Amino acid sequence: MEDYIYSSAGNNLGVSVNTDGQAPLHLAAGYSHAPIVELLCRQFPHTVNRKDNGGCTPLHLASCAHAMPTLRTSQNPAVKTEDISAVEILLAHCANVHAQDNKGDTCLHNATAWGNLKAVRALIQAGADPLRSNRAGWTPEYYSITVQAEVYYRNLVAEWEKRKAEEAIRARERRAQGGAGVRLVAAEEDESDETDTEQARSRTDSGTSQASSDSESGLGITLSRATWA
């Protein structure tokens, strides 16, 4: 059993950690215990991105984890299956896909090194950078354990680069459309201002004419009153 210590400092308030600096969420993620991961994420959200003494977050450990072997029948040996439920739960609780451990390894480095191809795809889809190097200068692709895994990884990178290029094109189109819209609105406002100015001038001219007429009429009335006097 791991030796746990209770810490009340910093972001460990109310959380027990072992001598490796790992909280219970680290262990649950490392063993792909999805229900426990879900519970701990909800109860202790401040440990979702907590790093242990080696700089690993729970997502680092979940990315290189395999589900416990399951014995199917007496004839079939126990097999390990890739279950990324823990990875998906951590991502849903805002786990940082860009986190790096003390060696500079990302979660993608761990996933490729352990052959967790489903985790690789999930991490890239969540925004992880497949071209980020660790402190040794190696990208996750370098740690692919088989040729097939390396080819698979390269295909995912190609998809990622294509998606990034398409997003950049759409962003430029939105900016261009937005700029054109502003110019049109400005033009419409200028025309509206000119119309308002013309209408104001017309009202002023009309008011002046009316004032002149009233003045002439008023003089007539005054003269008439003076005559009465």
Secondary structure as a PSIPRED ss2 file (coil, helix, strand):
# PSIPRED VFORMAT (PSIPRED V4.0)

   1 M C   1.000  0.000  0.000
   2 E C   1.000  0.000  0.000
   3 D C   1.000  0.000  0.000
   4 Y E   0.000  0.000  1.000
   5 I E   0.000  0.000  1.000
   6 Y E   0.000  0.000  1.000
   7 S E   0.000  0.000  1.000
   8 S C   1.000  0.000  0.000
   9 A C   1.000  0.000  0.000
  10 G H   0.000  1.000  0.000
  11 N H   0.000  1.000  0.000
  12 N H   0.000  1.000  0.000
  13 L C   1.000  0.000  0.000
  14 G C   1.000  0.000  0.000
  15 V E   0.000  0.000  1.000
  16 S E   0.000  0.000  1.000
  17 V E   0.000  0.000  1.000
  18 N E   0.000  0.000  1.000
  19 T C   1.000  0.000  0.000
  20 D C   1.000  0.000  0.000
  21 G C   1.000  0.000  0.000
  22 Q C   1.000  0.000  0.000
  23 A C   1.000  0.000  0.000
  24 P H   0.000  1.000  0.000
  25 L H   0.000  1.000  0.000
  26 H H   0.000  1.000  0.000
  27 L H   0.000  1.000  0.000
  28 A H   0.000  1.000  0.000
  29 A H   0.000  1.000  0.000
  30 G H   0.000  1.000  0.000
  31 Y C   1.000  0.000  0.000
  32 S C   1.000  0.000  0.000
  33 H C   1.000  0.000  0.000
  34 A H   0.000  1.000  0.000
  35 P H   0.000  1.000  0.000
  36 I H   0.000  1.000  0.000
  37 V H   0.000  1.000  0.000
  38 E H   0.000  1.000  0.000
  39 L H   0.000  1.000  0.000
  40 L H   0.000  1.000  0.000
  41 C H   0.000  1.000  0.000
  42 R H   0.000  1.000  0.000
  43 Q H   0.000  1.000  0.000
  44 F C   1.000  0.000  0.000
  45 P H   0.000  1.000  0.000
  46 H H   0.000  1.000  0.000
  47 T H   0.000  1.000  0.000
  48 V C   1.000  0.000  0.000
  49 N C   1.000  0.000  0.000
  50 R C   1.000  0.000  0.000
  51 K C   1.000  0.000  0.000
  52 D C   1.000  0.000  0.000
  53 N C   1.000  0.000  0.000
  54 G C   1.000  0.000  0.000
  55 G C   1.000  0.000  0.000
  56 C C   1.000  0.000  0.000
  57 T C   1.000  0.000  0.000
  58 P H   0.000  1.000  0.000
  59 L H   0.000  1.000  0.000
  60 H H   0.000  1.000  0.000
  61 L H   0.000  1.000  0.000
  62 A H   0.000  1.000  0.000
  63 S H   0.000  1.000  0.000
  64 C C   1.000  0.000  0.000
  65 A C   1.000  0.000  0.000
  66 H C   1.000  0.000  0.000
  67 A C   1.000  0.000  0.000
  68 M C   1.000  0.000  0.000
  69 P C   1.000  0.000  0.000
  70 T E   0.000  0.000  1.000
  71 L C   1.000  0.000  0.000
  72 R C   1.000  0.000  0.000
  73 T C   1.000  0.000  0.000
  74 S C   1.000  0.000  0.000
  75 Q C   1.000  0.000  0.000
  76 N C   1.000  0.000  0.000
  77 P C   1.000  0.000  0.000
  78 A C   1.000  0.000  0.000
  79 V E   0.000  0.000  1.000
  80 K C   1.000  0.000  0.000
  81 T C   1.000  0.000  0.000
  82 E C   1.000  0.000  0.000
  83 D C   1.000  0.000  0.000
  84 I C   1.000  0.000  0.000
  85 S H   0.000  1.000  0.000
  86 A H   0.000  1.000  0.000
  87 V H   0.000  1.000  0.000
  88 E H   0.000  1.000  0.000
  89 I H   0.000  1.000  0.000
  90 L H   0.000  1.000  0.000
  91 L H   0.000  1.000  0.000
  92 A H   0.000  1.000  0.000
  93 H C   1.000  0.000  0.000
  94 C C   1.000  0.000  0.000
  95 A C   1.000  0.000  0.000
  96 N C   1.000  0.000  0.000
  97 V C   1.000  0.000  0.000
  98 H C   1.000  0.000  0.000
  99 A C   1.000  0.000  0.000
 100 Q C   1.000  0.000  0.000
 101 D C   1.000  0.000  0.000
 102 N C   1.000  0.000  0.000
 103 K C   1.000  0.000  0.000
 104 G C   1.000  0.000  0.000
 105 D C   1.000  0.000  0.000
 106 T C   1.000  0.000  0.000
 107 C H   0.000  1.000  0.000
 108 L H   0.000  1.000  0.000
 109 H H   0.000  1.000  0.000
 110 N H   0.000  1.000  0.000
 111 A H   0.000  1.000  0.000
 112 T H   0.000  1.000  0.000
 113 A H   0.000  1.000  0.000
 114 W C   1.000  0.000  0.000
 115 G C   1.000  0.000  0.000
 116 N C   1.000  0.000  0.000
 117 L H   0.000  1.000  0.000
 118 K H   0.000  1.000  0.000
 119 A H   0.000  1.000  0.000
 120 V H   0.000  1.000  0.000
 121 R H   0.000  1.000  0.000
 122 A H   0.000  1.000  0.000
 123 L H   0.000  1.000  0.000
 124 I H   0.000  1.000  0.000
 125 Q H   0.000  1.000  0.000
 126 A C   1.000  0.000  0.000
 127 G C   1.000  0.000  0.000
 128 A C   1.000  0.000  0.000
 129 D C   1.000  0.000  0.000
 130 P C   1.000  0.000  0.000
 131 L C   1.000  0.000  0.000
 132 R C   1.000  0.000  0.000
 133 S C   1.000  0.000  0.000
 134 N C   1.000  0.000  0.000
 135 R C   1.000  0.000  0.000
 136 A C   1.000  0.000  0.000
 137 G C   1.000  0.000  0.000
 138 W C   1.000  0.000  0.000
 139 T C   1.000  0.000  0.000
 140 P H   0.000  1.000  0.000
 141 E H   0.000  1.000  0.000
 142 Y H   0.000  1.000  0.000
 143 Y H   0.000  1.000  0.000
 144 S C   1.000  0.000  0.000
 145 I C   1.000  0.000  0.000
 146 T C   1.000  0.000  0.000
 147 V H   0.000  1.000  0.000
 148 Q H   0.000  1.000  0.000
 149 A H   0.000  1.000  0.000
 150 E H   0.000  1.000  0.000
 151 V H   0.000  1.000  0.000
 152 Y H   0.000  1.000  0.000
 153 Y H   0.000  1.000  0.000
 154 R H   0.000  1.000  0.000
 155 N H   0.000  1.000  0.000
 156 L H   0.000  1.000  0.000
 157 V H   0.000  1.000  0.000
 158 A H   0.000  1.000  0.000
 159 E H   0.000  1.000  0.000
 160 W H   0.000  1.000  0.000
 161 E H   0.000  1.000  0.000
 162 K H   0.000  1.000  0.000
 163 R H   0.000  1.000  0.000
 164 K H   0.000  1.000  0.000
 165 A H   0.000  1.000  0.000
 166 E H   0.000  1.000  0.000
 167 E H   0.000  1.000  0.000
 168 A H   0.000  1.000  0.000
 169 I H   0.000  1.000  0.000
 170 R H   0.000  1.000  0.000
 171 A H   0.000  1.000  0.000
 172 R H   0.000  1.000  0.000
 173 E H   0.000  1.000  0.000
 174 R H   0.000  1.000  0.000
 175 R H   0.000  1.000  0.000
 176 A H   0.000  1.000  0.000
 177 Q H   0.000  1.000  0.000
 178 G H   0.000  1.000  0.000
 179 G H   0.000  1.000  0.000
 180 A H   0.000  1.000  0.000
 181 G H   0.000  1.000  0.000
 182 V H   0.000  1.000  0.000
 183 R H   0.000  1.000  0.000
 184 L H   0.000  1.000  0.000
 185 V H   0.000  1.000  0.000
 186 A H   0.000  1.000  0.000
 187 A H   0.000  1.000  0.000
 188 E H   0.000  1.000  0.000
 189 E H   0.000  1.000  0.000
 190 D H   0.000  1.000  0.000
 191 E H   0.000  1.000  0.000
 192 S H   0.000  1.000  0.000
 193 D H   0.000  1.000  0.000
 194 E H   0.000  1.000  0.000
 195 T H   0.000  1.000  0.000
 196 D H   0.000  1.000  0.000
 197 T H   0.000  1.000  0.000
 198 E H   0.000  1.000  0.000
 199 Q H   0.000  1.000  0.000
 200 A H   0.000  1.000  0.000
 201 R H   0.000  1.000  0.000
 202 S H   0.000  1.000  0.000
 203 R H   0.000  1.000  0.000
 204 T H   0.000  1.000  0.000
 205 D H   0.000  1.000  0.000
 206 S H   0.000  1.000  0.000
 207 G H   0.000  1.000  0.000
 208 T H   0.000  1.000  0.000
 209 S H   0.000  1.000  0.000
 210 Q H   0.000  1.000  0.000
 211 A H   0.000  1.000  0.000
 212 S H   0.000  1.000  0.000
 213 S H   0.000  1.000  0.000
 214 D H   0.000  1.000  0.000
 215 S H   0.000  1.000  0.000
 216 E H   0.000  1.000  0.000
 217 S H   0.000  1.000  0.000
 218 G H   0.000  1.000  0.000
 219 L H   0.000  1.000  0.000
 220 G H   0.000  1.000  0.000
 221 I H   0.000  1.000  0.000
 222 T H   0.000  1.000  0.000
 223 L H   0.000  1.000  0.000
 224 S H   0.000  1.000  0.000
 225 R H   0.000  1.000  0.000
 226 A H   0.000  1.000  0.000
 227 T H   0.000  1.000  0.000
 228 W H   0.000  1.000  0.000
 229 A C   1.000  0.000  0.000
